[in-house]
Amino acid sequence: MKLKDKIGLEITNFLYPYITDYTKMRGDNMPRNVMNYDEYCLQEKYLWFLGEEDLIADFYQTRTNNFSIIDTRASYFYANVGSDLRVVHSGLAGLISHGKANLLVNGGIEAKILNTRGNEDKNKTEQLTEILEDNKVKNLIYQSALTLSWGKRFAWKISLDKEVTDKPIVEKYNPFNYEAIYKRNRLHEIIFKQKYDYETGFELHETYGKGYIKYTLYKITKTGMKEMPLDYLEETKELEDVEWNEKVMLAAEMCIEKSDYKGIVSELDALDEAWSQLIDEIRTARAETYIPDILMNGKQFDRLRKRYVETSTDDREGAKNEISHNQPDIRSEEYVNTILALRENILANVGLNAITIGIDDTAGANASGTALEKRETVSLRTREQMIGEWETFLREFYQLLLFANVDDFIELKQRNFIEENVVVEFGSYITPNFEQLIEQVKALIDSDLVDHEKALDMLYGDTLSEEERVRILANVGTLTFEEEGDIDGEQDTE
């Protein structure tokens, strides 16, 4: 970093709390915080995910990059917006990330362990299930999928803390809070970082490697990071480095090719500009009401809801002093077309249908599974790709959980790592309605793949009482399969 950049950075960090109001009006001439490419892009995408207009505007008006000669972001809407314009965030970035996460977890995720003969090892499956339930794995996967969407990567680490639980603890870290070290394209170490705020800052580094965990405490100073003894802080004084015999890392990183926001940030900015200009035109095009001062009589009006203009009284003979209205035209069609075109192109870039993120739901609530599949063809293809990436990650990480299912690290030293045959299954994203389910189960019966008792389980699960189950099975020879869908005269119309 050049000397002038260092000076500018110090001035920015010192003055930033005092210049916030100024930068909302005009921050072009203020010193800016210069950031490298990775840090700049990561913060940029995270702020778009959060969707806070003030934070986005502050970022573009107080940050700059040192990786390009021409700063195209200087022309962004948020880089030039002031407090005199109503700013409205579309929220599309967040909808994309949440849509991706829902696309992955909806339908459920099941895991089981198979033995060498290909049959389920129920004992190990039960162990794994208990660990996953203790860690609320569905929410963990959902939150990790959100981070993966905007940040391109995340990491999980395994901890043992019997004061919290007797199961291995899984914690998720976003890209700001860890550093992955690769050697020859192989993951070598992951350094997890945790800050402690005192009068001066401290940062704990937990280095997870193959067969060890090392703890290092640093004090954050103006000249850099200074290593401190672990017992310097109450929170870290009992930490000790640990090792085990197997060259296995109790952590993993998932990294995809690119963030969902890669290449669409400029369009997200343009979308917010179109939204904001439309709302601003609606506000400025409010009806103007002209009121002669003789009719005011000291009345006060809400100028935000309607514009009132006080005119002079016309004293001419025959003049009519009356209230008149003027309603300007709003060019809503042009703005709406722009917004729809930007939305369509953004969703095409991330591989999602509009219905997947909860907009443009013209299919209707009672649409069949087949109709929904046609409407969400693009999203379903994206889901297949996501499942392929997640299946590999979960299968390998679940093996680590079984290995770490011990009382303490002393026991871990005596444990051998066994490569288990973990099977991860993602449920169907679009659930067929009852009529379609009957057709599918009937085809299985006709092919002698399931018996009638199994068919009832597939149709009704555990919602049937024992009396109803006995009645239906006793009449299998006389009832048609379609009639079995009618229990006690009630037909499921879902």
C-alpha positions in Angstrom: 0.0 0.0 0.0 1.3 3.4 -1.0 2.0 6.1 1.7 -0.9 8.3 0.5 -3.2 5.3 0.7 -2.1 4.6 4.3 -2.6 8.2 5.3 -6.0 8.2 3.6 -7.0 5.0 5.3 -6.0 6.3 8.8 -8.0 9.5 8.1 -11.0 7.6 7.0 -11.1 5.3 10.0 -10.8 8.3 12.3 -13.3 10.5 10.6 -15.9 8.0 9.5 -18.2 8.3 12.5 -18.3 12.0 12.0 -18.8 12.1 8.2 -21.7 9.7 7.9 -24.3 12.5 7.5 -22.0 14.4 5.1 -21.5 11.4 2.8 -25.2 11.0 2.5 -25.3 14.3 0.9 -22.0 14.1 -1.0 -19.0 12.0 -0.2 -17.0 12.3 -3.4 -14.2 14.4 -1.9 -13.8 12.5 1.3 -10.9 10.1 1.8 -11.9 6.5 1.1 -11.0 3.1 2.5 -9.0 1.3 -0.1 -9.7 -2.4 -0.2 -8.3 -5.4 -2.2 -10.3 -7.3 -4.6 -11.5 -10.2 -2.5 -12.3 -8.1 0.6 -14.1 -5.5 -1.5 -16.2 -8.1 -3.4 -17.1 -10.1 -0.3 -18.3 -7.1 1.6 -20.2 -5.8 -1.4 -22.1 -9.1 -1.8 -22.8 -9.4 1.9 -24.4 -6.0 2.0 -26.6 -6.8 -1.0 -27.7 -9.9 0.9 -28.5 -7.9 4.0 -30.5 -5.4 1.8 -30.0 -2.3 4.0 -30.2 0.8 1.8 -28.1 3.0 4.1 -25.3 0.4 4.4 -25.2 -0.1 0.7 -25.0 3.6 0.0 -22.3 4.1 2.7 -20.3 1.3 1.3 -20.2 2.7 -2.3 -19.6 6.2 -1.1 -16.8 5.5 1.4 -15.1 2.5 -0.1 -13.0 2.1 -3.2 -10.9 -0.6 -4.8 -7.2 -0.8 -5.8 -7.6 -3.5 -8.4 -8.8 -1.5 -11.4 -7.9 1.7 -13.2 -11.5 2.7 -14.1 -13.9 2.4 -11.2 -17.2 1.6 -12.9 -19.0 1.4 -9.6 -18.5 5.2 -9.3 -21.5 5.6 -11.6 -23.8 3.2 -9.6 -27.1 4.6 -8.3 -26.0 4.0 -4.7 -22.7 5.7 -5.2 -24.4 8.9 -6.1 -27.7 8.8 -4.2 -28.3 11.6 -1.6 -30.8 12.0 1.2 -33.1 14.1 -1.0 -34.2 10.9 -3.0 -36.5 8.2 -1.6 -34.3 5.0 -1.9 -36.2 1.7 -2.1 -34.4 -1.7 -2.1 -36.1 -4.4 -4.2 -35.0 -7.2 -1.9 -34.3 -9.5 -4.9 -30.8 -10.4 -3.8 -32.0 -11.8 -0.4 -34.9 -13.5 -2.2 -32.4 -15.3 -4.4 -30.4 -16.6 -1.5 -33.4 -17.7 0.5 -34.9 -19.2 -2.6 -31.7 -21.3 -3.2 -31.7 -22.4 0.5 -35.4 -23.4 0.3 -34.8 -25.2 -3.0 -32.2 -27.3 -1.3 -33.8 -28.2 2.0 -37.5 -28.4 1.1 -38.4 -32.0 0.8 -36.2 -33.0 3.6 -32.7 -34.5 3.9 -32.1 -38.0 5.2 -28.9 -39.9 6.0 -28.2 -43.5 6.7 -25.2 -45.8 7.1 -24.8 -49.0 5.0 -22.7 -52.0 6.0 -20.4 -53.9 3.8 -23.4 -56.0 2.5 -25.3 -52.9 1.4 -27.8 -53.1 4.2 -28.6 -50.3 6.6 -26.5 -50.3 9.8 -29.3 -49.2 12.1 -27.1 -48.7 15.1 -24.7 -46.3 13.3 -27.6 -44.6 11.5 -29.2 -43.9 14.9 -25.9 -42.5 16.3 -25.6 -40.1 13.3 -29.3 -39.1 13.5 -28.9 -38.2 17.2 -25.9 -36.0 16.4 -27.7 -34.3 13.5 -30.8 -33.6 15.6 -28.7 -32.3 18.4 -27.1 -29.8 16.0 -30.5 -28.9 14.3 -28.9 -29.9 11.0 -31.8 -28.7 8.8 -31.4 -25.1 10.0 -27.6 -25.5 9.9 -27.8 -26.5 6.3 -30.2 -23.7 5.5 -28.1 -21.0 7.0 -25.0 -22.5 5.3 -26.8 -22.5 1.9 -27.5 -18.8 2.5 -23.9 -18.0 3.1 -22.8 -20.1 0.1 -25.2 -18.1 -2.1 -23.7 -14.7 -1.4 -20.2 -15.7 -0.2 -19.3 -18.6 -2.4 -18.0 -20.6 0.5 -18.4 -21.5 4.2 -16.8 -23.8 6.7 -18.0 -26.2 9.4 -15.9 -27.2 12.5 -16.4 -29.9 15.1 -15.9 -29.1 18.8 -16.2 -31.2 21.9 -17.7 -29.5 25.0 -19.4 -31.8 27.5 -20.7 -28.8 29.4 -22.9 -28.0 26.5 -23.8 -31.5 25.1 -22.4 -35.0 25.0 -22.6 -34.9 21.2 -20.1 -33.4 18.8 -20.9 -29.8 18.2 -21.0 -28.4 14.6 -20.5 -24.7 14.1 -20.8 -22.7 10.8 -18.4 -19.9 9.9 -18.9 -17.4 7.1 -15.9 -16.2 4.8 -15.2 -13.2 7.1 -14.3 -15.4 10.0 -12.0 -18.1 8.7 -9.1 -18.7 6.4 -8.7 -21.9 4.4 -5.1 -22.9 3.5 -4.6 -25.2 0.5 -1.5 -27.0 -0.7 -1.4 -28.4 -4.2 -5.2 -27.9 -4.4 -5.7 -30.0 -1.2 -7.2 -28.5 2.0 -4.3 -28.3 4.5 -5.6 -26.2 7.4 -8.6 -24.0 8.3 -8.0 -21.1 10.7 -11.2 -20.1 12.5 -11.1 -16.6 13.9 -13.0 -15.2 16.9 -12.8 -11.6 18.1 -13.0 -10.5 21.7 -13.8 -6.8 22.3 -12.0 -5.1 25.1 -10.4 -1.7 25.3 -8.1 -3.1 22.8 -9.2 -5.9 20.5 -8.1 -9.6 20.7 -8.5 -12.3 18.2 -8.4 -16.1 18.8 -7.2 -18.3 16.0 -8.2 -22.0 16.1 -6.1 -23.8 13.6 -7.7 -27.1 12.5 -5.3 -29.5 10.7 -5.1 -33.2 10.0 -4.7 -34.7 13.4 -4.5 -31.5 15.5 -6.1 -28.3 16.8 -3.9 -25.4 17.8 -5.0 -22.2 19.6 -3.3 -18.9 19.3 -4.4 -15.6 20.9 -3.5 -12.3 19.2 -3.7 -8.7 20.4 -4.8 -6.3 17.6 -2.5 -3.3 17.5 -2.0 -0.4 15.1 1.2 -2.1 13.8 -0.3 -5.6 13.4 -1.2 -8.7 15.3 0.8 -9.4 18.5 0.8 -13.0 19.9 -0.3 -13.2 23.5 -0.4 -16.1 26.0 -3.8 -18.0 26.1 -4.2 -17.3 29.8 -4.2 -13.6 29.2 -8.0 -13.7 28.7 -10.5 -15.4 30.9 -12.3 -16.9 27.9 -9.2 -18.6 26.5 -7.1 -19.5 29.6 -8.3 -23.2 29.7 -7.7 -23.9 26.0 -5.0 -26.4 25.2 -3.6 -27.7 21.9 -4.9 -31.2 21.1 -3.7 -34.0 18.8 -4.9 -37.4 17.7 -3.3 -40.2 15.8 -5.4 -40.3 12.7 -4.6 -37.7 10.0 -8.2 -36.5 9.9 -9.3 -32.8 10.1 -12.4 -32.1 12.2 -13.4 -29.4 9.9 -14.4 -28.9 6.2 -15.0 -26.2 3.7 -17.5 -26.1 1.0 -16.6 -23.8 -1.9 -18.5 -23.4 -5.2 -17.3 -21.9 -8.5 -18.9 -18.5 -8.0 -21.3 -16.5 -5.8 -24.9 -16.2 -7.0 -24.3 -12.4 -7.1 -21.3 -12.6 -9.3 -21.9 -10.6 -12.5 -25.3 -9.3 -11.4 -24.4 -6.6 -8.8 -24.7 -3.8 -11.4 -28.1 -5.1 -12.4 -29.2 -5.3 -8.8 -28.1 -1.6 -8.5 -30.1 -0.7 -11.7 -33.1 -2.5 -10.4 -33.1 -0.5 -7.2 -32.7 2.7 -9.2 -35.7 1.8 -11.3 -37.7 1.0 -8.2 -36.6 4.2 -6.5 -37.4 6.4 -9.5 -40.8 4.8 -9.9 -41.6 5.5 -6.2 -40.1 9.0 -6.5 -42.3 9.7 -9.5 -45.3 8.5 -7.7 -44.5 10.8 -4.8 -43.7 13.8 -7.0 -46.8 13.2 -9.2 -49.2 13.4 -6.3 -52.3 15.5 -7.1 -51.8 19.2 -6.6 -54.7 21.0 -4.9 -55.1 24.7 -5.4 -56.9 26.5 -2.5 -57.7 30.2 -2.5 -56.5 31.8 0.7 -60.0 32.9 1.5 -60.9 29.2 1.9 -57.9 28.3 4.0 -59.2 29.8 7.3 -56.0 28.8 9.1 -56.3 25.1 8.1 -53.2 22.9 8.2 -52.7 20.0 5.7 -50.5 17.0 5.6 -48.2 17.8 2.7 -46.8 14.3 2.4 -50.2 12.8 1.6 -51.3 15.6 -0.8 -49.7 18.7 -2.2 -51.6 21.9 -1.3 -50.9 25.2 -3.0 -52.4 28.4 -1.5 -53.5 30.8 -4.2 -54.6 34.4 -3.9 -58.3 35.3 -3.7 -59.9 36.4 -7.0 -61.8 39.6 -6.2 -63.1 40.2 -9.7 -66.8 40.3 -10.3 -68.2 36.9 -11.1 -65.0 35.1 -10.1 -65.4 31.7 -8.5 -63.0 31.0 -5.6 -63.1 27.3 -5.5 -60.7 24.4 -4.9 -59.2 22.9 -8.1 -57.0 19.7 -8.6 -54.3 18.8 -11.0 -53.1 15.2 -11.4 -49.8 14.7 -13.4 -49.3 11.6 -15.5 -47.1 8.8 -14.0 -45.0 6.9 -16.6 -45.5 3.6 -14.7 -45.5 1.3 -17.7 -42.0 2.2 -18.7 -40.7 1.7 -15.2 -42.6 -1.6 -14.8 -41.2 -3.0 -18.1 -37.7 -2.0 -17.0 -38.1 -3.7 -13.6 -39.5 -6.9 -15.2 -36.7 -7.0 -17.8 -34.0 -6.6 -15.1 -35.7 -9.2 -12.8 -35.9 -11.7 -15.6 -32.3 -11.4 -16.6 -31.1 -11.5 -13.0 -33.1 -14.7 -12.3 -31.8 -16.3 -15.5 -28.2 -15.6 -14.4 -28.8 -17.4 -11.1 -30.8 -20.3 -12.6 -34.1 -19.7 -10.8 -37.7 -19.3 -11.9 -39.7 -16.4 -10.5 -42.2 -18.8 -8.8 -39.4 -20.4 -6.8 -38.7 -17.1 -4.9 -42.3 -16.5 -4.2 -43.2 -14.0 -7.0 -45.3 -14.5 -10.2 -47.2 -17.4 -8.7 -49.8 -17.7 -11.5 -49.9 -21.5 -11.3 -52.3 -21.4 -8.3 -52.3 -23.1 -5.0 -54.0 -26.2 -6.3 -51.8 -26.8 -9.3 -50.6 -30.4 -9.8 -47.1 -31.5 -9.3 -46.6 -31.9 -13.0 -47.7 -28.3 -13.6 -45.4 -27.0 -11.0 -42.5 -29.0 -12.4 -43.1 -27.3 -15.8 -43.2 -23.9 -14.2 -40.0 -24.5 -12.2 -38.0 -26.4 -14.8 -35.0 -24.1 -14.5 -35.0 -24.2 -10.7 -35.2 -28.0 -10.6 -32.1 -28.2 -12.9 -30.3 -25.8 -10.5 -31.4 -28.0 -7.6 -29.9 -31.1 -9.2 -26.6 -29.3 -9.4 -26.8 -28.1 -5.8 -27.7 -31.6 -4.5 -24.6 -33.0 -6.3 -22.4 -30.5 -4.5 -24.0 -30.9 -1.1 -24.3 -34.7 -1.2 -20.5 -35.0 -1.5 -19.9 -32.5 1.3 -22.4 -34.0 3.7 -21.3 -37.5 3.1 -17.7 -36.7 3.9 -18.6 -34.5 6.9 -20.9 -37.0 8.4 -18.1 -39.5 8.5 -16.1 -37.0 10.6 -19.1 -36.7 13.0 -19.1 -40.4 13.6 -15.3 -40.4 14.2 -15.6 -37.5 16.6 -18.5 -39.1 18.6 -16.4 -39.6 21.7 -16.4 -38.2 25.3 -13.1 -36.3 25.0 -10.0 -35.8 22.9 -8.1 -38.4 25.0 -10.5 -41.0 23.7 -10.2 -39.6 20.2 -6.4 -40.5 20.3 -7.3 -44.2 20.6 -9.9 -44.2 17.9 -9.4 -45.4 14.3 -11.1 -43.6 11.5 -13.4 -45.9 9.5 -14.6 -44.8 6.1 -18.3 -45.4 6.5 -20.7 -45.9 3.6 -22.9 -42.8 4.2 -25.9 -42.3 2.0 -27.5 -38.9 1.9 -30.9 -38.6 0.2 -32.7 -35.4 -0.6 -36.5 -35.6 -0.7 -38.7 -34.4 -3.6 -38.9 -30.6 -3.9 -42.4 -30.8 -5.4 -44.8 -33.1 -3.6 -47.4 -34.8 -5.8 -51.1 -34.3 -4.8 -53.1 -37.2 -3.4 -54.6 -38.3 -6.8 -51.1 -38.5 -8.3 -49.8 -40.4 -5.3 -52.6 -43.0 -5.7 -51.6 -43.5 -9.3 -48.0 -44.0 -8.3 -48.8 -46.5 -5.5 -51.2 -48.4 -7.7 -48.5 -48.8 -10.3 -46.2 -50.2 -7.7 -48.8 -52.7 -6.5 -49.5 -53.8 -10.1 -45.8 -54.4 -10.6 -45.7 -56.5 -7.3 -43.1 -54.1 -5.9 -45.1 -53.4 -2.7 -48.0 -55.1 -0.9 -51.2 -53.5 0.2 -50.1 -52.8 3.7 -47.0 -51.0 2.5 -49.2 -49.1 0.0 -51.4 -47.8 2.9 -48.2 -46.6 4.7 -47.2 -44.7 1.5 -50.6 -43.1 1.2 -51.5 -42.3 4.7 -48.4 -42.7 6.9 -49.4 -42.9 10.5 -52.7 -41.0 10.1 -54.8 -44.1 9.8 -56.2 -45.6 13.0 -55.8 -49.4 13.5 -59.5 -50.0 12.9 -59.5 -48.2 9.6 -56.3 -50.1 8.5 -57.9 -53.4 9.4 -61.2 -52.5 7.6 -59.4 -51.5 4.4 -57.1 -54.6 4.3 -60.0 -56.9 5.0 -61.8 -55.5 2.0 -58.9 -55.4 -0.4 -60.5 -58.1 -2.5 -63.7 -56.2 -2.9 -62.6 -52.6 -2.9 -61.1 -50.9 -5.9 -58.0 -48.9 -5.2 -59.7 -45.7 -6.0 -62.3 -46.4 -3.3 -59.6 -46.9 -0.8 -58.8 -43.3 -1.2 -62.2 -42.5 0.4 -62.0 -43.1 4.2 -65.4 -42.7 6.0 -66.9 -40.9 3.1 -64.3 -38.1 3.1 -62.3 -37.7 -0.1 -59.0 -35.9 0.1 -59.1 -33.2 -2.5 -55.5 -31.9 -2.0 
